[in-house]
Amino acid sequence: MTAGSPAVDTPIIPTRTGRAPWTLRRRLVVAVVAMLALVSLVIGAVSVAILSANLMDGLDDQLANAAQRSDVALGGRPGSTDFTFTASSASDVLNGPGQPPGTLALVYDGSTVTAGFIDDSGTIVALDNDQVSQLLTELDDAVQQDGTSAPFTVDLGGDVGEYRVLAATARTGALYLIGLPTSSVTGTATQLALIIGIVSLVGIVVVAFLATAIVRLALRPLQRVTETATRVSELPLDRGEVLLVDRVPAADTDPRTEVGRVGSALNRMLDHVDLALETRQASENKVRQFVADASHELRTPLASIRGYSELTRRSGQELPPDTIHAIGRIESESVRMTGLVEDLLLLARLDEGRELEHDPVDLTRLLVDVVSDAHAAGRDHVWDLNLPEEPVLAAGDGPRLHQVFANLLANARVHTDAGTRVEVALWIEDDLAVVTVTDDGPGIPENLRATLFERFARGDSSRFRGTGGSTGLGLAIVQAVVAAHHGDVTVDSRPGHTCFRVALPLA
């Protein structure tokens, strides 16, 4: 590990691009409204088509009656043995009895053509040449060998519009064409389509509101299941004793419904998780108690070993050099083991939730002492101290805070090369006292950042200088003590810059 070890990597959340997905509620409402709109469209189209067909059949019947009246008008003149058609021949047809306004007539004897229609005022209006030519063309295409035709539709444009026409041959041999306007059919069909459209639109809007309300009501149990899962997801399940009391209400766990099966499955899962958390907590408590008891019990024999080794070394008796070296190693290792036991005992007590002292601690004086000690232990480093003019008081346990900053400076000293500059700064930010320990060493390796504050976390042993290695508990103690003070410790590291930041509540 290097001088400032990194915090756990922040997970990178992938950004979503494009349109947000639709919720289940929106999909259900849109599906209902879309189906209703489709059904309304089909019903409207079929209704308009059937009505148009019926009205057109009725118009064809009227057209057949008009053709019979036209045949009487053309061939029923008394005394006409050599009948010659004149320009008034179409007028004769239109002036015949029972011809309603809008009736159209064309009479053709092979050489002379007369054509016109009755307008709304009852006046006969002659057709222009283009309209007559169009009628003659349609007539040639529609007339069968027997001189008659089935009713067909022709659009003359302008003020005349669309007509339903029928061609036939009079008893006198004249070819004539009679027609009635389709405006009554199209107008009625259009009016029906408009009514159906308005009624369908109003119905779709009403159904959309009702479907939204019904779907919201139907999905309310699912919403309660979601709220339960959200509350559970926000619990700190990774540490400490967890009381997992949230459950889906019994009303939302009916296995006869889809949402009930989801709620029941979630409750069963929470029961399993609760049991697993209780088992984990019981196991952790046993391990912590064992560590605390073992650490406490080891303190006495370690003190005895250290005392006897010192007594033997100071006895004044002449001992062989190998024995003196061995006793010295026993004494140094007992000191190191005593420090390790003390660290384990401190962590065990903090894990048990034992409260620390929360007296006012002068961080300014504490940092002066810590940096002085670090300077004495690491004269090959450059130590800078940046303090405010006024003392900064934090609420905490003085010895434990001293240990926090001593561990951070020891970490910077041990894991950086000689000549590294280490700066300690203190300032006030909002209601917090902020202390930073920054060095310009090589930085913390990428593979160590995720486990930096874990217990017994160690870097490559080749990185340790002549210090005998590290227990891997220094930064774990830093995090545990700062957390017990309701503070926060973070790290930012890259090659040439490593900064530990400790924030503590002010006194």
Number of C-alpha atoms within 10 A of each C-alpha: 26 24 30 33 29 27 19 15 12 7 6 6 6 6 5 7 6 5 6 7 8 9 8 11 17 15 12 15 20 15 13 17 20 14 12 18 17 12 13 19 16 12 14 19 14 12 16 20 14 13 17 19 14 13 18 18 13 13 21 20 13 13 21 19 14 26 25 14 18 28 22 16 19 25 15 13 10 6 7 10 8 7 13 10 18 15 13 15 22 29 22 16 28 30 18 17 13 11 19 16 17 24 24 30 29 25 30 20 16 9 6 12 19 20 28 25 26 20 16 11 8 15 14 20 15 19 19 10 10 10 18 18 12 13 20 16 11 16 21 11 10 17 17 13 7 8 15 18 19 13 20 15 15 17 15 16 10 8 7 17 12 18 21 21 28 25 27 24 21 22 12 15 14 20 22 28 25 29 28 25 23 20 14 13 18 17 12 15 20 14 13 17 18 13 13 19 16 12 12 19 15 12 15 20 12 13 17 18 13 13 21 18 14 15 16 16 12 13 15 14 20 19 14 15 23 15 14 18 18 11 12 16 10 8 12 10 15 8 12 15 15 14 11 17 9 14 18 24 16 11 9 20 21 15 13 8 11 13 20 21 15 19 28 21 15 19 21 14 12 19 16 12 14 17 13 12 20 16 12 15 16 13 12 16 17 12 13 20 17 13 18 21 13 14 20 14 12 16 17 12 12 19 16 13 16 21 14 15 21 15 11 15 18 9 10 8 8 8 12 9 9 9 11 15 13 13 18 17 13 17 21 14 15 21 16 15 17 20 14 18 21 17 18 21 21 19 21 21 17 18 17 14 11 11 11 15 14 13 13 15 21 16 24 21 13 17 22 15 14 21 20 14 14 20 17 11 12 18 12 14 19 15 20 16 15 15 18 11 8 8 14 21 20 25 19 25 18 19 11 18 21 16 16 23 22 21 20 22 26 18 19 31 29 21 22 24 18 14 14 19 18 23 19 22 17 22 20 16 12 9 12 18 21 23 22 22 23 25 28 22 25 20 23 26 16 11 10 20 18 14 17 24 24 16 16 15 17 17 20 9 11 7 14 17 13 7 8 9 14 17 15 18 19 23 22 20 23 23 19 20 24 19 15 19 22 13 17 18 21 17 20 17 25 16 11 12 16 26 24 22 18 22 24 24 19 18 16
